[in-house]
Amino acid sequence: MSNASTANPDIDLEEREKRRWMLASTGFNSALGLAKFAWAWWSGSLIVMADAVHSLSDVIGALLVYAAVRFSTHRSARFPLGLHKLEDMAAVLSGLAVLAAAYEILRSAFDTGHAPATMPFLTSGFIAVLLLLQIAFYLAEKKAADRLGSPGLRSDAVNWLGDIGAGVVVIVGVIAHGLGIPYAQQIAVGIIVLLILHGAWEVLRDGLLSLLDAAALGEEREQVMQLFEHHPGIQTVRNVILRRAGSALFLAATVEVLPTGLKAAHEVIDQLETALRAKLPRLETIAIHFEPATQVRCCSVSLYEENKQTLTRRFGHAAWLLLEENATDGSTPQQVWIANPYRDAARGKGIKLAAWLIRLNAERVRFASDTPLDPALAELLESAGITLEIEMNSTDRKTELPVRQL
C-alpha cells in the first residue's frame, strides 16, 4: 500500500496566485462601486446608484471567496487533508448570489420607477468605460481560474459576468430611454441573464458535486487512466477513485504489478506516483494499493545496459530488464522495462537478481555472449527451469545454450 502526500512548490505558487486574484477582485470591485456612487451623486441617476450598490455588495462575496482560498490549505490534527472544500462552499454561496443578481437585473429591466438620467449619453459613456475594464478583468480572471482549476476563482469570474450584464442593462436602458426605443432594454437583459444563468449553473453544479464527493470526470481522469495503462510494470488497474475538493485532487486505486518482489514493486509504484504528480500537479494525496499480477507467465527477460540498446556483460550490474510476457488468457504479449532492483546493492547483486527472476517465473534470460556467469548461479537458474540465451551485441545472431555449458 502506497500513500503519498507531499508538498509541491508549484502548488504553493498557485495558491498565492489565487489569493492575489481575489485581492485584486475585491479592490477593483470597491473602486468601481465608489466611482459609480460618485457619478450617481453628480448626475442624479438612480439607475447608476442602484448599480453602485450592487458593485459594493459584490465586495462581500469577493472577500468570502478570498477567505476560502486563503484557508483552504490549512491543515491541523482535526483536518489533516486541509480545508479545500471551503472553496466549494464559497463557490456555491457565490453561485446563489449570482442567481439573486440575475433576478435583480431582470427586475430592474422591467422596473419603470427609476428616474431617467439627466445626462443620458454622458452617463452611458462613463458606464461603457467601466464596462470595458470589467470585461478585461473578467476574461483574465476566467483564464486564470481555468488554468489553476479553482472553483472559487471561477465563481468570482461568473459574478463579474453578472456585473457586466448589469452594466449593459444600465447603458441600454439609458440610451433606449433617450432615443425612445421600445423593449430594447428587455431584449438585451434577456440575453445577458441567460449567459449569467449558464455560468451560475456550472459553478453550482461543480461546487455541489465536489461537496458530495462525486468522482472527477473528464480530461483529468483520462490522463490518470492513460498513465496507469501505459506505465511500465503495471499489469491491470481497478477501483480508480479520483475526486476533487476545491482546487485539489485526491486519487486512490488498486493495481497489479508485474514484478513480484516487494522492492521492485515499490520502485514501480514510486515511478508511477512521480509520473502522476508531473502530469497533475494538483494531486494532493495518492493512495495506491498494489498486488502481484495474476495469470502471468514471463517468457523472456533481457538484461540491458543504461542505454536500453546494449545487452549487459555483467549479470548483476544490468541497468534495465526488458520483460516480454504472455498472459495465460491469451491476450497480446507485452514488453515492460523495469529498472534492476538490485543494481545498487552492496553485495550479492547476481544472486539477488537470479532469485528475483525465479520468483518472477521467468522462462528465458538473455544477455551478452561475453558475460561471465558463476557456475553455481547458472546451476541455480537451470534448476528453476530457466533457459539462458546469449547474443552478440554486434549482430542479431542468437545462440541458445544449456546452462551447464556456460
DOKE-394332 format. One record per residue (C-alpha): residue number from 1; residue in one letter; chain; x, y, z. Coordinates in nm, 3 decimals. Last residue first. Layout:
! residues N
- k_r_c_u_v_w
- NUM_A_A_X_Y_Z $
...
This chain:
! residues 406
- k_r_c_u_v_w
- 406_L_A_2.828_-2.162_-1.950 $
- 405_Q_A_2.796_-2.520_-2.086 $
- 404_R_A_2.585_-2.640_-1.786 $
- 403_V_A_2.321_-2.380_-1.869 $
- 402_P_A_2.233_-2.538_-2.198 $
- 401_L_A_2.300_-2.299_-2.482 $
- 400_E_A_2.073_-2.089_-2.702 $
- 399_T_A_2.262_-1.884_-2.956 $
- 398_K_A_2.139_-1.556_-3.102 $
- 397_R_A_2.261_-1.379_-3.414 $
- 396_D_A_2.128_-1.022_-3.439 $
- 395_T_A_2.476_-0.887_-3.470 $
- 394_S_A_2.712_-0.650_-3.285 $
- 393_N_A_2.569_-0.718_-2.940 $
- 392_M_A_2.627_-1.091_-2.975 $
- 391_E_A_2.357_-1.294_-2.803 $
- 390_I_A_2.345_-1.545_-2.519 $
- 389_E_A_2.022_-1.716_-2.415 $
- 388_L_A_1.985_-1.883_-2.076 $
- 387_T_A_1.688_-2.118_-2.020 $
- 386_I_A_1.516_-2.101_-1.682 $
- 385_G_A_1.372_-2.424_-1.539 $
- 384_A_A_1.440_-2.334_-1.175 $
- 383_S_A_1.723_-2.588_-1.163 $
- 382_E_A_1.879_-2.412_-1.458 $
- 381_L_A_1.878_-2.075_-1.278 $
- 380_L_A_2.053_-2.227_-0.974 $
- 379_E_A_2.307_-2.409_-1.194 $
- 378_A_A_2.393_-2.080_-1.367 $
- 377_L_A_2.446_-1.915_-1.029 $
- 376_A_A_2.670_-2.201_-0.919 $
- 375_P_A_2.865_-2.177_-1.245 $
- 374_D_A_2.927_-1.802_-1.190 $
- 373_L_A_2.849_-1.610_-1.505 $
- 372_P_A_3.095_-1.403_-1.704 $
- 371_T_A_2.906_-1.218_-1.982 $
- 370_D_A_3.083_-1.248_-2.317 $
- 369_S_A_2.770_-1.365_-2.501 $
- 368_A_A_2.561_-1.065_-2.398 $
- 367_F_A_2.236_-1.127_-2.207 $
- 366_R_A_1.903_-1.310_-2.240 $
- 365_V_A_1.704_-1.483_-1.967 $
- 364_R_A_1.430_-1.734_-2.054 $
- 363_E_A_1.134_-1.892_-1.875 $
- 362_A_A_1.082_-1.635_-1.600 $
- 361_N_A_0.861_-1.725_-1.303 $
- 360_L_A_0.905_-1.379_-1.147 $
- 359_R_A_1.014_-1.554_-0.827 $
- 358_I_A_1.292_-1.718_-1.027 $
- 357_L_A_1.394_-1.387_-1.182 $
- 356_W_A_1.407_-1.228_-0.836 $
- 355_A_A_1.627_-1.511_-0.707 $
- 354_A_A_1.864_-1.457_-1.000 $
- 353_L_A_1.874_-1.082_-0.931 $
- 352_K_A_1.961_-1.146_-0.567 $
- 351_I_A_2.232_-1.399_-0.665 $
- 350_G_A_2.387_-1.155_-0.912 $
- 349_K_A_2.382_-0.843_-0.694 $
- 348_G_A_2.525_-1.025_-0.391 $
- 347_R_A_2.679_-0.728_-0.214 $
- 346_A_A_2.631_-0.354_-0.177 $
- 345_A_A_2.304_-0.350_-0.370 $
- 344_D_A_2.285_-0.065_-0.620 $
- 343_R_A_2.189_-0.281_-0.918 $
- 342_Y_A_1.946_-0.485_-0.709 $
- 341_P_A_1.608_-0.354_-0.831 $
- 340_N_A_1.722_-0.359_-1.196 $
- 339_A_A_1.498_-0.096_-1.353 $
- 338_I_A_1.196_-0.249_-1.526 $
- 337_W_A_1.104_-0.204_-1.893 $
- 336_V_A_0.783_-0.381_-1.999 $
- 335_Q_A_0.701_-0.555_-2.325 $
- 334_Q_A_0.354_-0.706_-2.356 $
- 333_P_A_0.217_-1.011_-2.533 $
- 332_T_A_-0.145_-0.975_-2.658 $
- 331_S_A_-0.401_-1.168_-2.453 $
- 330_G_A_-0.416_-1.550_-2.450 $
- 329_D_A_-0.566_-1.588_-2.101 $
- 328_T_A_-0.234_-1.721_-1.978 $
- 327_A_A_-0.085_-1.375_-2.008 $
- 326_N_A_0.233_-1.352_-2.214 $
- 325_E_A_0.545_-1.165_-2.111 $
- 324_E_A_0.839_-0.981_-2.257 $
- 323_L_A_1.027_-0.822_-1.968 $
- 322_L_A_1.313_-0.590_-2.061 $
- 321_L_A_1.537_-0.553_-1.757 $
- 320_W_A_1.741_-0.235_-1.721 $
- 319_A_A_2.069_-0.134_-1.556 $
- 318_A_A_2.241_-0.475_-1.563 $
- 317_H_A_2.504_-0.500_-1.286 $
- 316_G_A_2.411_-0.849_-1.163 $
- 315_F_A_2.480_-1.019_-1.496 $
- 314_R_A_2.778_-0.823_-1.619 $
- 313_R_A_2.812_-0.801_-1.998 $
- 312_T_A_2.476_-0.628_-2.046 $
- 311_L_A_2.294_-0.623_-2.377 $
- 310_T_A_2.326_-0.287_-2.547 $
- 309_Q_A_2.013_-0.098_-2.651 $
- 308_K_A_1.848_0.014_-2.326 $
- 307_N_A_2.109_0.294_-2.297 $
- 306_E_A_2.181_0.208_-1.932 $
- 305_E_A_2.289_-0.150_-2.013 $
- 304_Y_A_2.045_-0.429_-2.085 $
- 303_L_A_1.937_-0.767_-1.945 $
- 302_S_A_1.664_-0.940_-2.147 $
- 301_V_A_1.387_-1.127_-1.966 $
- 300_S_A_1.174_-1.371_-2.165 $
- 299_C_A_0.851_-1.568_-2.137 $
- 298_C_A_0.709_-1.418_-1.820 $
- 297_R_A_0.399_-1.618_-1.734 $
- 296_V_A_0.120_-1.404_-1.592 $
- 295_Q_A_-0.220_-1.512_-1.465 $
- 294_T_A_-0.213_-1.276_-1.166 $
- 293_A_A_-0.001_-0.967_-1.109 $
- 292_P_A_0.123_-0.911_-0.757 $
- 291_E_A_-0.081_-0.656_-0.559 $
- 290_F_A_-0.061_-0.281_-0.519 $
- 289_H_A_-0.276_-0.045_-0.315 $
- 288_I_A_-0.221_0.311_-0.436 $
- 287_A_A_-0.314_0.616_-0.227 $
- 286_I_A_-0.214_0.945_-0.391 $
- 285_T_A_-0.287_1.266_-0.199 $
- 284_E_A_-0.286_1.632_-0.304 $
- 283_L_A_-0.280_1.586_-0.680 $
- 282_R_A_-0.272_1.946_-0.806 $
- 281_P_A_0.047_1.883_-1.006 $
- 280_L_A_-0.138_1.651_-1.248 $
- 279_K_A_0.106_1.521_-1.513 $
- 278_A_A_0.423_1.553_-1.302 $
- 277_R_A_0.235_1.428_-0.998 $
- 276_L_A_0.115_1.120_-1.186 $
- 275_A_A_0.462_1.046_-1.327 $
- 274_T_A_0.620_1.065_-0.981 $
- 273_E_A_0.347_0.839_-0.842 $
- 272_L_A_0.411_0.584_-1.117 $
- 271_Q_A_0.787_0.586_-1.053 $
- 270_D_A_0.723_0.522_-0.684 $
- 269_I_A_0.479_0.242_-0.772 $
- 268_V_A_0.735_0.068_-0.997 $
- 267_E_A_1.004_0.105_-0.730 $
- 266_H_A_0.776_-0.041_-0.466 $
- 265_A_A_0.713_-0.341_-0.690 $
- 264_A_A_1.088_-0.391_-0.728 $
- 263_K_A_1.140_-0.382_-0.352 $
- 262_L_A_0.848_-0.614_-0.279 $
- 261_G_A_0.950_-0.873_-0.538 $
- 260_T_A_0.668_-0.992_-0.765 $
- 259_P_A_0.744_-0.756_-1.053 $
- 258_L_A_0.437_-0.735_-1.281 $
- 257_V_A_0.230_-0.501_-1.069 $
- 256_E_A_-0.145_-0.533_-1.013 $
- 255_V_A_-0.307_-0.201_-0.932 $
- 254_T_A_-0.563_-0.071_-0.683 $
- 253_A_A_-0.652_0.297_-0.690 $
- 252_A_A_-0.698_0.613_-0.482 $
- 251_L_A_-0.654_0.969_-0.603 $
- 250_F_A_-0.731_1.304_-0.439 $
- 249_L_A_-0.734_1.628_-0.638 $
- 248_A_A_-0.700_1.981_-0.501 $
- 247_S_A_-0.855_2.301_-0.640 $
- 246_G_A_-1.158_2.282_-0.412 $
- 245_A_A_-1.201_1.919_-0.319 $
- 244_R_A_-1.190_1.690_-0.621 $
- 243_R_A_-1.224_1.316_-0.658 $
- 242_L_A_-1.040_1.043_-0.843 $
- 241_I_A_-1.130_0.687_-0.746 $
- 240_V_A_-0.979_0.406_-0.951 $
- 239_N_A_-1.108_0.069_-0.831 $
- 238_R_A_-0.908_-0.124_-1.090 $
- 237_V_A_-0.572_-0.128_-1.266 $
- 236_T_A_-0.400_-0.412_-1.451 $
- 235_Q_A_-0.044_-0.516_-1.534 $
- 234_I_A_0.151_-0.212_-1.424 $
- 233_G_A_0.524_-0.273_-1.472 $
- 232_P_A_0.586_0.003_-1.723 $
- 231_H_A_0.316_0.274_-1.716 $
- 230_H_A_0.085_0.265_-2.016 $
- 229_E_A_-0.248_0.174_-1.855 $
- 228_F_A_-0.196_0.369_-1.532 $
- 227_L_A_-0.074_0.681_-1.711 $
- 226_Q_A_-0.363_0.665_-1.956 $
- 225_M_A_-0.611_0.621_-1.671 $
- 224_V_A_-0.481_0.930_-1.492 $
- 223_Q_A_-0.490_1.142_-1.808 $
- 222_E_A_-0.847_1.031_-1.880 $
- 221_R_A_-0.947_1.119_-1.524 $
- 220_E_A_-0.811_1.470_-1.565 $
- 219_E_A_-0.971_1.520_-1.907 $
- 218_G_A_-1.328_1.449_-1.800 $
- 217_L_A_-1.450_1.305_-1.473 $
- 216_A_A_-1.390_1.372_-1.105 $
- 215_A_A_-1.587_1.131_-0.887 $
- 214_A_A_-1.852_1.291_-0.669 $
- 213_D_A_-1.750_1.372_-0.313 $
- 212_L_A_-2.085_1.542_-0.230 $
- 211_L_A_-1.911_1.875_-0.170 $
- 210_S_A_-1.737_1.835_-0.506 $
- 209_L_A_-2.063_1.767_-0.687 $
- 208_L_A_-2.221_2.068_-0.514 $
- 207_G_A_-1.941_2.302_-0.622 $
- 206_D_A_-1.930_2.175_-0.980 $
- 205_R_A_-2.308_2.208_-1.024 $
- 204_L_A_-2.329_2.549_-0.853 $
- 203_V_A_-2.048_2.695_-1.065 $
- 202_E_A_-2.184_2.548_-1.389 $
- 201_W_A_-2.538_2.668_-1.309 $
- 200_A_A_-2.412_3.020_-1.230 $
- 199_G_A_-2.236_3.040_-1.568 $
- 198_H_A_-2.549_2.931_-1.756 $
- 197_L_A_-2.767_3.165_-1.551 $
- 196_I_A_-2.539_3.459_-1.631 $
- 195_L_A_-2.545_3.387_-2.004 $
- 194_L_A_-2.926_3.360_-2.000 $
- 193_V_A_-2.944_3.684_-1.799 $
- 192_I_A_-2.741_3.867_-2.064 $
- 191_I_A_-2.971_3.760_-2.348 $
- 190_G_A_-3.289_3.850_-2.159 $
- 189_V_A_-3.143_4.185_-2.049 $
- 188_A_A_-3.073_4.290_-2.406 $
- 187_I_A_-3.432_4.209_-2.506 $
- 186_Q_A_-3.575_4.398_-2.206 $
- 185_Q_A_-3.361_4.706_-2.272 $
- 184_A_A_-3.464_4.732_-2.636 $
- 183_Y_A_-3.833_4.690_-2.545 $
- 182_P_A_-3.937_5.023_-2.702 $
- 181_I_A_-3.677_5.264_-2.848 $
- 180_G_A_-3.745_5.623_-2.730 $
- 179_L_A_-3.397_5.751_-2.812 $
- 178_G_A_-3.316_5.875_-2.463 $
- 177_H_A_-3.495_5.586_-2.294 $
- 176_A_A_-3.314_5.338_-2.516 $
- 175_I_A_-2.981_5.506_-2.440 $
- 174_V_A_-3.030_5.496_-2.062 $
- 173_G_A_-3.171_5.144_-2.055 $
- 172_V_A_-2.910_5.006_-2.295 $
- 171_I_A_-2.629_5.154_-2.085 $
- 170_V_A_-2.772_5.044_-1.750 $
- 169_V_A_-2.863_4.695_-1.874 $
- 168_V_A_-2.514_4.654_-2.018 $
- 167_G_A_-2.368_4.745_-1.680 $
- 166_A_A_-2.587_4.490_-1.505 $
- 165_G_A_-2.473_4.225_-1.752 $
- 164_I_A_-2.110_4.315_-1.686 $
- 163_D_A_-2.173_4.284_-1.314 $
- 162_G_A_-2.326_3.940_-1.369 $
- 161_L_A_-2.023_3.838_-1.573 $
- 160_W_A_-1.813_3.957_-1.280 $
- 159_N_A_-2.001_3.709_-1.062 $
- 158_V_A_-1.913_3.436_-1.312 $
- 157_A_A_-1.546_3.530_-1.267 $
- 156_D_A_-1.589_3.509_-0.889 $
- 155_S_A_-1.737_3.161_-0.924 $
- 154_R_A_-1.441_3.051_-1.136 $
- 153_L_A_-1.196_3.198_-0.889 $
- 152_G_A_-1.351_2.995_-0.609 $
- 151_P_A_-1.382_2.681_-0.822 $
- 150_S_A_-1.005_2.694_-0.884 $
- 149_G_A_-0.858_2.475_-1.160 $
- 148_L_A_-0.548_2.696_-1.179 $
- 147_R_A_-0.555_2.728_-1.558 $
- 146_D_A_-0.934_2.753_-1.577 $
- 145_A_A_-0.943_3.014_-1.299 $
- 144_A_A_-0.657_3.211_-1.460 $
- 143_K_A_-0.843_3.228_-1.791 $
- 142_K_A_-1.160_3.334_-1.610 $
- 141_E_A_-0.964_3.603_-1.424 $
- 140_A_A_-0.820_3.750_-1.744 $
- 139_L_A_-1.154_3.746_-1.927 $
- 138_Y_A_-1.337_3.902_-1.632 $
- 137_F_A_-1.073_4.174_-1.581 $
- 136_A_A_-1.090_4.282_-1.947 $
- 135_I_A_-1.471_4.274_-1.941 $
- 134_Q_A_-1.478_4.484_-1.624 $
- 133_L_A_-1.245_4.747_-1.771 $
- 132_L_A_-1.460_4.766_-2.084 $
- 131_L_A_-1.771_4.806_-1.867 $
- 130_L_A_-1.615_5.090_-1.670 $
- 129_V_A_-1.560_5.279_-1.994 $
- 128_A_A_-1.916_5.197_-2.107 $
- 127_I_A_-2.059_5.321_-1.774 $
- 126_F_A_-1.899_5.663_-1.830 $
- 125_G_A_-2.013_5.678_-2.192 $
- 124_S_A_-2.369_5.587_-2.094 $
- 123_T_A_-2.368_5.863_-1.833 $
- 122_L_A_-2.255_6.115_-2.094 $
- 121_F_A_-2.528_5.991_-2.327 $
- 120_P_A_-2.806_6.006_-2.069 $
- 119_M_A_-2.720_6.330_-1.890 $
- 118_T_A_-3.019_6.388_-1.658 $
- 117_A_A_-3.057_6.014_-1.611 $
- 116_P_A_-3.414_5.890_-1.618 $
- 115_A_A_-3.591_5.845_-1.284 $
- 114_H_A_-3.623_5.482_-1.191 $
- 113_G_A_-3.981_5.358_-1.146 $
- 112_T_A_-4.009_5.184_-1.481 $
- 111_D_A_-3.895_4.849_-1.345 $
- 110_F_A_-3.890_4.590_-1.622 $
- 109_A_A_-3.515_4.591_-1.671 $
- 108_S_A_-3.456_4.646_-1.299 $
- 107_R_A_-3.643_4.327_-1.215 $
- 106_L_A_-3.445_4.122_-1.463 $
- 105_I_A_-3.117_4.259_-1.329 $
- 104_E_A_-3.230_4.196_-0.972 $
- 103_Y_A_-3.316_3.836_-1.061 $
- 102_A_A_-2.976_3.786_-1.219 $
- 101_A_A_-2.816_3.926_-0.902 $
- 100_A_A_-3.005_3.671_-0.693 $
- 99_L_A_-2.877_3.394_-0.921 $
- 98_V_A_-2.526_3.536_-0.884 $
- 97_A_A_-2.565_3.525_-0.505 $
- 96_L_A_-2.657_3.157_-0.531 $
- 95_G_A_-2.341_3.097_-0.732 $
- 94_S_A_-2.137_3.286_-0.470 $
- 93_L_A_-2.276_3.061_-0.199 $
- 92_V_A_-2.192_2.752_-0.404 $
- 91_A_A_-1.842_2.883_-0.485 $
- 90_A_A_-1.777_2.967_-0.120 $
- 89_M_A_-1.873_2.612_-0.020 $
- 88_D_A_-1.651_2.472_-0.297 $
- 87_E_A_-1.356_2.683_-0.187 $
- 86_L_A_-1.411_2.580_0.176 $
- 85_K_A_-1.388_2.225_0.042 $
- 84_H_A_-1.009_2.253_0.043 $
- 83_L_A_-0.991_2.267_0.422 $
- 82_G_A_-0.676_2.059_0.468 $
- 81_L_A_-0.613_1.685_0.450 $
- 80_P_A_-0.522_1.652_0.819 $
- 79_F_A_-0.835_1.841_0.937 $
- 78_R_A_-0.864_1.767_1.310 $
- 77_A_A_-0.490_1.736_1.361 $
- 76_S_A_-0.446_2.051_1.157 $
- 75_R_A_-0.401_2.158_0.799 $
- 74_H_A_-0.463_2.494_0.631 $
- 73_T_A_-0.467_2.465_0.251 $
- 72_S_A_-0.821_2.606_0.214 $
- 71_F_A_-0.754_2.899_0.450 $
- 70_R_A_-0.668_3.171_0.198 $
- 69_V_A_-0.889_3.036_-0.081 $
- 68_A_A_-1.194_3.035_0.148 $
- 67_A_A_-1.109_3.380_0.286 $
- 66_Y_A_-1.069_3.513_-0.068 $
- 65_V_A_-1.406_3.364_-0.169 $
- 64_L_A_-1.577_3.540_0.121 $
- 63_L_A_-1.392_3.865_0.048 $
- 62_A_A_-1.519_3.850_-0.311 $
- 61_G_A_-1.875_3.793_-0.191 $
- 60_I_A_-1.855_4.091_0.045 $
- 59_V_A_-1.712_4.310_-0.232 $
- 58_D_A_-2.006_4.210_-0.452 $
- 57_S_A_-2.229_4.427_-0.234 $
- 56_L_A_-2.021_4.725_-0.342 $
- 55_S_A_-2.097_4.654_-0.709 $
- 54_H_A_-2.472_4.611_-0.649 $
- 53_V_A_-2.491_4.938_-0.454 $
- 52_A_A_-2.318_5.113_-0.743 $
- 51_D_A_-2.565_4.959_-0.990 $
- 50_A_A_-2.854_5.102_-0.789 $
- 49_M_A_-2.686_5.445_-0.789 $
- 48_V_A_-2.640_5.419_-1.167 $
- 47_I_A_-3.014_5.351_-1.201 $
- 46_L_A_-3.090_5.647_-0.972 $
- 45_S_A_-2.901_5.894_-1.192 $
- 44_G_A_-2.856_6.234_-1.019 $
- 43_S_A_-2.552_6.317_-1.231 $
- 42_W_A_-2.310_6.414_-0.951 $
- 41_W_A_-2.438_6.172_-0.685 $
- 40_A_A_-2.469_5.891_-0.941 $
- 39_W_A_-2.117_5.963_-1.068 $
- 38_A_A_-1.968_5.948_-0.718 $
- 37_F_A_-2.154_5.632_-0.631 $
- 36_K_A_-2.041_5.472_-0.959 $
- 35_A_A_-1.676_5.555_-0.885 $
- 34_L_A_-1.710_5.419_-0.530 $
- 33_G_A_-1.856_5.093_-0.658 $
- 32_L_A_-1.590_5.056_-0.926 $
- 31_A_A_-1.308_5.111_-0.677 $
- 30_S_A_-1.453_4.858_-0.434 $
- 29_N_A_-1.498_4.599_-0.706 $
- 28_F_A_-1.139_4.652_-0.823 $
- 27_G_A_-1.005_4.609_-0.470 $
- 26_T_A_-1.200_4.290_-0.407 $
- 25_S_A_-1.109_4.144_-0.747 $
- 24_A_A_-0.741_4.228_-0.695 $
- 23_L_A_-0.750_4.062_-0.354 $
- 22_M_A_-0.913_3.758_-0.514 $
- 21_W_A_-0.652_3.743_-0.790 $
- 20_R_A_-0.367_3.778_-0.542 $
- 19_R_A_-0.508_3.493_-0.334 $
- 18_K_A_-0.527_3.269_-0.639 $
- 17_E_A_-0.164_3.350_-0.727 $
- 16_R_A_-0.052_3.262_-0.375 $
- 15_E_A_-0.224_2.926_-0.403 $
- 14_E_A_-0.068_2.864_-0.745 $
- 13_L_A_0.281_2.939_-0.611 $
- 12_D_A_0.224_2.698_-0.322 $
- 11_I_A_0.105_2.436_-0.568 $
- 10_D_A_0.425_2.473_-0.773 $
- 9_P_A_0.627_2.412_-0.457 $
- 8_N_A_0.463_2.070_-0.417 $
- 7_A_A_0.434_1.934_-0.067 $
- 6_T_A_0.396_1.560_-0.046 $
- 5_S_A_0.104_1.328_0.014 $
- 4_A_A_0.181_0.970_-0.073 $
- 3_N_A_0.004_0.653_0.037 $
- 2_S_A_0.147_0.333_-0.103 $
- 1_M_A_0.000_0.000_0.000 $
